[in-house]
C-alpha cells in the first residue's frame, strides 16, 4: 500500500531560514553595506563588486526574497536599496540586528574606489547636461514643476520659522536665480553656490537686474570645497541631480548652523523616466521616508513637511529639517497635503 504523506509547511521557519541564508554570504553582506545610504542599479553593483551581471542578480534575488532589499523601477532600470527593518514583525529584530552588524563593516578599499567611480560617472553626466542646456533648462524644468507651483508653500514654511534679521541663507544650485530675490528680502546675507558656470551666469544676470546687493554668487561644488555655514540652507529641485543624495544631505547638514534649518523641495518618487533626458535628473524623485532617514543620520530633526499634488502626475515634497543645539528629542512633524493646478 502506498501512503501519501502530507507535505509539511513551515512558513515562519522558512522566512527565518531565508533571512539567515541571505546573511550567510560575504558578498551579500558587503552589498548591504554599500546600500546603507545609496541605491544602485544591477549594472552599477556589478561594476562595484567586479562581478558578472548574472552573479550579482542572483545575490540580489536572495536578498530580496529575505526582504533585506527593496526595488524601485526607473524607466527600464531597477534600483536596489536597503529595506527598513520592521522590528514589530517576525524576524524584524534579527533583520535590524543584522543591519547593525553590517554597518560596522568596512568595505574593502577597492570597492570604495569603484563606488567613487560610479558617483563620479553620475556627477559627470549631470554636469555635462547643464553645460549643454543652460539656456533652455528653465523651460524644460517647467514641464515637471516650476517655481510658481511651490513658491507660496515654501515661503509660508520659511516665514513660519521666524529667522532673526541678522540671519544668513545659503542656496545650493540656484538655477537661474528665481528664488534668490525671496531669500534676499528675508536674510541679511545670501550665498548661492553652483558648480555650473553657465547656470551661475544666469543667476548673476538676475541679481544684476533686480539689484540684489546682499547676494554673493560662488562657483563652487557645495560638497567638494569648503563653504560658509548659514542659518538656513535651501535646495530647490536640486537633490535629484546629486550622484549620492544621502551623502549630499550629510555634508550639507554640516553647513547648517546650530538651531538652523535645511529646506529641501523635491519630487516624490515617480516613474516618468523621460525626466532623465529632458531635465538631466539622476533620480526620479525620492521616497519620503528616505529623506527623513538620511536627514536623521546627518544629525537633523524632521520638522514640518508640505506635500503638493500636481495635475501632471508629479507630487512635490517641501521638507524642513532642523539642526538641534543638543541631541534630537524627537518631535512629530506636520504634514499638509494640497493640490495645485498646473
C-alpha positions as semicolon CSV with decimal commas, in nm:
position;residue;x (nm);y (nm);z (nm)
1;X;0,000;0,000;0,000
2;X;0,130;0,341;-0,095
3;X;0,075;0,600;0,172
4;X;0,058;0,965;0,070
5;X;0,247;1,167;0,327
6;X;0,124;1,525;0,351
7;X;0,390;1,789;0,286
8;X;0,466;1,985;0,595
9;X;0,463;2,365;0,572
10;X;0,679;2,582;0,795
11;X;0,608;2,938;0,680
12;X;0,766;3,103;0,983
13;X;1,079;2,892;0,984
14;X;1,107;2,929;0,605
15;X;1,114;3,306;0,649
16;X;1,377;3,279;0,920
17;X;1,585;3,041;0,707
18;X;1,562;3,282;0,411
19;X;1,696;3,565;0,627
20;X;1,979;3,351;0,762
21;X;2,067;3,232;0,412
22;X;2,079;3,589;0,280
23;X;2,315;3,690;0,558
24;X;2,538;3,387;0,510
25;X;2,743;3,515;0,217
26;X;3,022;3,776;0,244
27;X;2,939;3,937;-0,090
28;X;2,574;3,983;0,004
29;X;2,677;4,140;0,335
30;X;2,902;4,383;0,151
31;X;2,620;4,466;-0,091
32;X;2,401;4,552;0,208
33;X;2,681;4,771;0,341
34;X;2,714;4,952;0,008
35;X;2,337;5,013;0,007
36;X;2,338;5,168;0,354
37;X;2,289;5,522;0,224
38;X;2,265;5,479;-0,150
39;X;2,080;5,290;-0,419
40;X;2,239;5,127;-0,720
41;X;2,127;4,951;-1,034
42;X;2,231;4,598;-1,120
43;X;2,498;4,711;-1,366
44;X;2,640;4,958;-1,113
45;X;2,660;4,688;-0,844
46;X;2,824;4,451;-1,093
47;X;3,083;4,724;-1,160
48;X;3,133;4,799;-0,790
49;X;3,187;4,437;-0,691
50;X;3,365;4,330;-1,012
51;X;3,109;4,054;-1,059
52;X;2,914;3,940;-1,365
53;X;2,562;4,072;-1,405
54;X;2,405;3,728;-1,367
55;X;2,601;3,666;-1,047
56;X;2,504;3,994;-0,883
57;X;2,143;3,944;-0,996
58;X;2,137;3,609;-0,815
59;X;2,263;3,765;-0,491
60;X;2,009;4,048;-0,517
61;X;1,730;3,794;-0,568
62;X;1,833;3,616;-0,247
63;X;1,841;3,948;-0,058
64;X;1,503;4,047;-0,200
65;X;1,345;3,713;-0,101
66;X;1,465;3,779;0,255
67;X;1,315;4,131;0,237
68;X;1,655;4,284;0,304
69;X;1,644;4,499;-0,010
70;X;1,365;4,688;-0,180
71;X;1,346;4,758;-0,550
72;X;1,244;5,062;-0,746
73;X;1,196;5,078;-1,121
74;X;1,320;5,387;-1,302
75;X;1,238;5,352;-1,668
76;X;1,394;5,026;-1,784
77;X;1,634;5,008;-1,489
78;X;1,573;4,861;-1,145
79;X;1,747;5,022;-0,850
80;X;1,807;4,849;-0,519
81;X;1,816;4,999;-0,172
82;X;1,812;4,855;0,175
83;X;1,471;4,777;0,318
84;X;1,397;4,918;0,660
85;X;1,364;4,664;0,938
86;X;1,017;4,636;1,086
87;X;1,100;4,520;1,436
88;X;0,736;4,455;1,527
89;X;0,715;4,177;1,266
90;X;0,851;3,824;1,284
91;X;1,226;3,825;1,209
92;X;1,221;4,204;1,235
93;X;1,456;4,215;1,533
94;X;1,701;3,981;1,362
95;X;1,676;4,194;1,046
96;X;1,761;4,507;1,245
97;X;2,045;4,334;1,431
98;X;2,192;4,208;1,104
99;X;2,194;4,558;0,955
100;X;2,353;4,697;1,272
101;X;2,638;4,448;1,237
102;X;2,663;4,513;0,861
103;X;2,704;4,886;0,927
104;X;3,006;4,809;1,142
105;X;3,179;4,652;0,840
106;X;3,434;4,848;0,642
107;X;3,410;4,797;0,271
108;X;3,734;4,689;0,102
109;X;3,934;4,982;-0,037
110;X;3,889;4,870;-0,398
111;X;3,510;4,854;-0,351
112;X;3,508;5,207;-0,207
113;X;3,712;5,324;-0,503
114;X;3,468;5,170;-0,750
115;X;3,174;5,331;-0,568
116;X;3,354;5,664;-0,606
117;X;3,392;5,594;-0,979
118;X;3,017;5,527;-1,012
119;X;2,942;5,850;-0,827
120;X;3,183;6,044;-1,047
121;X;3,019;5,897;-1,359
122;X;2,679;6,013;-1,235
123;X;2,814;6,360;-1,147
124;X;2,986;6,398;-1,484
125;X;2,663;6,314;-1,666
126;X;2,477;6,580;-1,465
127;X;2,749;6,842;-1,516
128;X;2,760;6,780;-1,892
129;X;2,382;6,811;-1,912
130;X;2,377;7,157;-1,752
131;X;2,667;7,274;-1,966
132;X;2,465;7,184;-2,277
133;X;2,119;7,315;-2,194
134;X;2,164;7,605;-1,951
135;X;1,972;7,850;-2,171
136;X;1,670;7,622;-2,210
137;X;1,681;7,448;-1,871
138;X;1,403;7,652;-1,709
139;X;1,163;7,571;-1,991
140;X;1,248;7,203;-1,953
141;X;1,211;7,217;-1,575
142;X;0,869;7,381;-1,612
143;X;0,747;7,063;-1,781
144;X;0,769;6,897;-1,440
145;X;0,740;7,155;-1,162
146;X;0,806;7,525;-1,195
147;X;0,892;7,754;-0,905
148;X;0,548;7,928;-0,902
149;X;0,386;7,591;-0,828
150;X;0,558;7,554;-0,492
151;X;0,688;7,905;-0,413
152;X;0,398;8,010;-0,187
153;X;0,408;7,689;0,016
154;X;0,784;7,712;0,056
155;X;0,766;8,080;0,156
156;X;0,488;8,013;0,408
157;X;0,704;7,746;0,568
158;X;1,012;7,968;0,556
159;X;0,831;8,265;0,712
160;X;0,694;8,045;0,992
161;X;1,050;7,979;1,109
162;X;1,094;8,341;1,221
163;X;1,463;8,385;1,145
164;X;1,636;8,683;1,305
165;X;1,700;8,989;1,090
166;X;2,072;8,910;1,103
167;X;2,028;8,550;0,980
168;X;2,208;8,418;0,673
169;X;2,098;8,184;0,395
170;X;2,277;7,952;0,155
171;X;2,111;7,825;-0,162
172;X;2,272;7,530;-0,335
173;X;2,209;7,507;-0,708
174;X;2,009;7,828;-0,757
175;X;1,944;7,757;-1,125
176;X;1,858;8,083;-1,297
177;X;1,828;8,253;-0,957
178;X;1,448;8,259;-0,944
179;X;1,432;8,211;-0,566
180;X;1,719;8,444;-0,478
181;X;1,504;8,761;-0,460
182;X;1,284;8,595;-0,198
183;X;1,586;8,495;0,009
184;X;1,744;8,839;-0,032
185;X;1,432;9,002;0,118
186;X;1,435;8,772;0,421
187;X;1,803;8,734;0,511
188;X;2,084;8,976;0,584
189;X;2,326;8,787;0,360
190;X;2,261;8,521;0,096
191;X;2,522;8,296;-0,066
192;X;2,442;8,093;-0,378
193;X;2,665;7,803;-0,483
194;X;2,667;7,630;-0,820
195;X;2,926;7,418;-0,999
196;X;2,793;7,513;-1,343
197;X;2,939;7,838;-1,482
198;X;2,654;7,863;-1,733
199;X;2,383;7,835;-1,468
200;X;2,564;8,070;-1,232
201;X;2,581;8,331;-1,508
202;X;2,202;8,319;-1,539
203;X;2,174;8,375;-1,163
204;X;2,420;8,666;-1,185
205;X;2,211;8,832;-1,455
206;X;1,900;8,808;-1,239
207;X;2,080;8,953;-0,936
208;X;2,201;9,241;-1,152
209;X;1,854;9,308;-1,294
210;X;1,691;9,308;-0,952
211;X;1,970;9,485;-0,766
212;X;2,029;9,210;-0,511
213;X;2,323;9,367;-0,331
214;X;2,322;9,119;-0,042
215;X;2,360;8,809;-0,262
216;X;2,702;8,657;-0,322
217;X;2,745;8,405;-0,604
218;X;3,021;8,144;-0,587
219;X;3,132;7,891;-0,846
220;X;3,184;7,601;-0,607
221;X;3,094;7,239;-0,561
222;X;2,899;7,255;-0,236
223;X;3,020;6,907;-0,142
224;X;3,377;6,915;-0,262
225;X;3,504;7,251;-0,140
226;X;3,472;7,449;0,180
227;X;3,176;7,683;0,201
228;X;3,041;7,908;0,472
229;X;2,774;7,784;0,710
230;X;2,434;7,953;0,725
231;X;2,124;7,968;0,940
232;X;1,916;7,837;0,652
233;X;2,035;7,609;0,371
234;X;1,797;7,574;0,075
235;X;1,782;7,315;-0,204
236;X;1,504;7,362;-0,458
237;X;1,469;7,075;-0,705
238;X;1,841;7,005;-0,678
239;X;1,886;6,686;-0,477
240;X;1,782;6,463;-0,767
241;X;2,087;6,592;-0,957
242;X;2,334;6,471;-0,690
243;X;2,521;6,148;-0,754
244;X;2,485;6,039;-0,389
245;X;2,186;6,215;-0,228
246;X;2,233;6,071;0,123
247;X;2,597;6,183;0,129
248;X;2,491;6,523;-0,003
249;X;2,247;6,569;0,285
250;X;2,516;6,459;0,531
251;X;2,763;6,717;0,404
252;X;2,510;6,995;0,365
253;X;2,394;6,937;0,723
254;X;2,742;7,049;0,826
255;X;2,672;7,386;0,658
256;X;2,369;7,442;0,882
257;X;2,435;7,641;1,200
258;X;2,302;7,502;1,531
259;X;1,928;7,558;1,558
260;X;1,930;7,636;1,185
261;X;1,727;7,476;0,909
262;X;1,773;7,272;0,595
263;X;1,486;7,321;0,349
264;X;1,452;7,070;0,067
265;X;1,195;7,096;-0,210
266;X;1,191;6,779;-0,414
267;X;0,982;6,549;-0,625
268;X;0,829;6,248;-0,459
269;X;0,920;5,915;-0,613
270;X;0,775;5,877;-0,964
271;X;0,819;5,661;-1,272
272;X;0,823;5,921;-1,551
273;X;1,163;5,831;-1,690
274;X;1,154;6,096;-1,965
275;X;1,263;6,341;-1,693
276;X;1,614;6,194;-1,719
277;X;1,658;6,309;-2,078
278;X;1,452;6,629;-2,055
279;X;1,589;6,765;-1,727
280;X;1,902;6,561;-1,657
281;X;1,753;6,402;-1,345
282;X;1,977;6,135;-1,194
283;X;1,695;6,023;-0,961
284;X;1,324;6,003;-1,030
285;X;1,224;6,170;-0,706
286;X;1,265;6,030;-0,355
287;X;1,067;5,829;-0,106
288;X;0,954;6,046;0,184
289;X;1,097;5,804;0,441
290;X;1,436;5,805;0,270
291;X;1,478;6,182;0,303
292;X;1,380;6,166;0,671
293;X;1,615;5,874;0,735
294;X;1,910;6,042;0,560
295;X;1,848;6,368;0,744
296;X;1,826;6,193;1,081
297;X;2,152;6,009;1,008
298;X;2,308;6,352;0,939
299;X;2,202;6,480;1,281
300;X;1,895;6,673;1,169
301;X;1,541;6,658;1,305
302;X;1,244;6,620;1,069
303;X;1,004;6,908;1,121
304;X;0,716;7,047;0,913
305;X;0,650;6,896;0,571
306;X;0,417;7,004;0,294
307;X;0,307;6,776;0,009
308;X;0,167;6,924;-0,310
309;X;-0,012;6,711;-0,568
310;X;0,022;6,843;-0,924
311;X;-0,220;6,762;-1,201
312;X;0,056;6,646;-1,434
313;X;0,109;6,339;-1,216
314;X;0,402;6,467;-1,009
315;X;0,398;6,528;-0,637
316;X;0,623;6,779;-0,461
317;X;0,751;6,747;-0,107
318;X;0,864;7,059;0,080
319;X;1,067;6,934;0,375
320;X;1,206;7,114;0,678
321;X;1,487;6,961;0,882
322;X;1,626;7,141;1,186
323;X;1,973;7,113;1,332
324;X;1,931;7,094;1,708
325;X;2,162;7,263;1,954
326;X;2,154;6,938;2,155
327;X;2,070;6,575;2,086
328;X;1,739;6,537;1,897
329;X;1,450;6,474;2,135
330;X;1,209;6,358;1,869
331;X;0,910;6,569;1,773
332;X;0,616;6,489;1,548
333;X;0,614;6,684;1,225
334;X;0,323;6,837;1,044
335;X;0,222;6,706;0,704
336;X;-0,009;6,908;0,480
337;X;-0,142;6,779;0,151
338;X;-0,253;7,026;-0,113
339;X;-0,332;7,001;-0,481
340;X;-0,230;7,282;-0,711
341;X;-0,338;7,348;-1,070
342;X;-0,080;7,328;-1,345
